[in-house]
């Protein structure tokens, strides 16, 4: 996705810092709200931020989870299992971080959803407890 998907530029990120350039949602998110749409009947909203001028970011739902969860960040993206966000410069001196609206789509209102983040040649996997207490070691 291009830089036109940035919804806001901010000075300070809100979330878990991933590989120094991405602010991901916190470890626990409120349960998903009903969408009244199948197959993704629930949506848990939480944006992400990427440091201006960082490398491209690839966010992926692991293959084993694709029948239970999907993601969407940016405008009119739809539900996807993998999403690449382009490196975007700081614009108009508004902030050092580019924010994207979106979140998680689920078949049920809660779950422990893992996501894989690839930034440059580095990869990190984080789990998100959506509507549940915490994620155990098994995801």
C-alpha positions in Angstrom: 0.0 0.0 0.0 1.2 3.5 -0.7 1.6 6.5 1.5 -1.9 7.7 0.7 -3.1 5.1 3.2 -1.6 7.1 6.1 -4.5 8.4 8.2 -2.5 10.7 10.5 1.1 11.7 11.4 1.9 11.7 15.1 4.9 12.5 17.3 4.7 9.7 19.7 3.6 6.1 18.9 0.9 4.2 20.9 1.6 0.5 21.2 4.3 -2.2 21.5 7.5 -1.2 19.6 8.5 -3.9 17.1 12.0 -3.9 15.6 12.3 -0.2 16.4 10.1 1.1 13.6 6.5 -0.2 14.1 4.1 0.4 17.0 1.8 -2.6 17.1 -1.4 -2.9 19.2 -1.0 -3.9 22.9 -0.9 -7.5 24.0 -4.5 -7.3 25.2 -7.3 -5.8 23.1 -11.0 -5.6 23.9 -13.2 -8.3 22.3 -14.4 -7.8 18.8 -17.6 -5.9 18.0 -20.2 -7.6 15.8 -20.0 -6.7 12.1 -23.1 -8.6 11.1 -21.1 -9.9 8.1 -19.8 -13.4 7.4 -17.3 -14.9 7.5 -15.6 -12.1 9.6 -18.4 -11.6 12.1 -16.3 -9.5 14.6 -13.9 -6.6 14.3 -11.4 -5.5 17.0 -10.3 -2.0 16.1 -6.7 -0.8 16.9 -4.4 1.2 14.7 -0.7 0.9 14.1 2.1 3.4 13.5 5.2 3.2 11.5 8.2 5.4 11.9 8.6 7.8 9.0 11.3 6.8 6.5 11.5 3.2 7.8 11.8 0.2 5.5 8.6 -1.4 4.2 6.6 -3.4 6.7 5.0 -6.8 5.9 2.3 -8.0 8.3 1.1 -11.6 7.9 -1.4 -13.8 9.6 0.2 -17.2 9.9 -1.3 -19.8 7.5 -2.7 -21.9 10.4 -4.7 -18.9 11.6 -6.1 -17.7 8.3 -9.5 -19.4 8.7 -9.9 -17.7 12.1 -8.5 -14.2 11.7 -7.7 -11.6 9.1 -6.3 -8.0 9.2 -6.9 -4.6 7.7 -4.9 -1.4 8.0 -5.4 1.5 5.7 -8.3 2.9 3.8 -10.6 0.5 1.8 -8.2 -2.4 2.1 -10.7 -5.1 2.9 -9.9 -8.2 4.9 -6.5 -9.7 4.1 -4.1 -12.3 5.4 -1.0 -10.3 4.4 -0.4 -6.6 4.1 2.7 -4.6 3.0 2.9 -1.0 4.1 5.2 1.2 2.1 8.0 3.3 3.5 6.6 6.8 3.8 8.5 10.0 4.5 7.7 12.6 7.1 5.3 15.1 5.5 4.7 18.7 6.3 6.6 18.4 9.7 3.4 16.9 11.3 5.0 14.0 13.0 7.7 11.3 13.0 5.2 8.4 12.9 2.7 7.4 10.2 -0.6 6.1 11.6 -2.9 3.6 9.9 -6.5 2.9 11.0 -7.6 -0.7 11.1 -7.5 -3.9 13.2 -8.4 -7.5 13.4 -11.3 -9.4 11.8 -12.4 -12.6 13.6 -14.9 -15.4 13.2 -15.5 -15.3 17.0 -15.5 -12.3 19.4 -12.3 -13.3 21.1 -9.1 -15.2 20.4 -5.3 -15.3 20.7 -4.1 -14.1 17.3 -0.4 -14.2 16.2 1.0 -11.9 13.6 4.3 -12.0 11.9 6.0 -8.6 11.3 8.8 -8.4 8.7 10.8 -5.2 8.5 13.8 -5.3 6.2 15.6 -8.6 6.9 14.2 -8.9 10.5 11.1 -10.8 11.6 9.2 -10.7 14.9 6.0 -12.6 15.9 3.6 -11.1 18.4 0.4 -12.5 19.9 -2.7 -10.5 20.5 -5.2 -11.5 23.2 -8.4 -10.2 21.8 -11.2 -10.4 24.4 -9.2 -13.0 26.4 -7.0 -12.7 29.5 -3.6 -13.5 28.0 -2.0 -15.6 25.3 -0.3 -18.7 26.5 2.8 -20.1 24.9 0.7 -22.0 22.3 -0.8 -19.7 19.6 
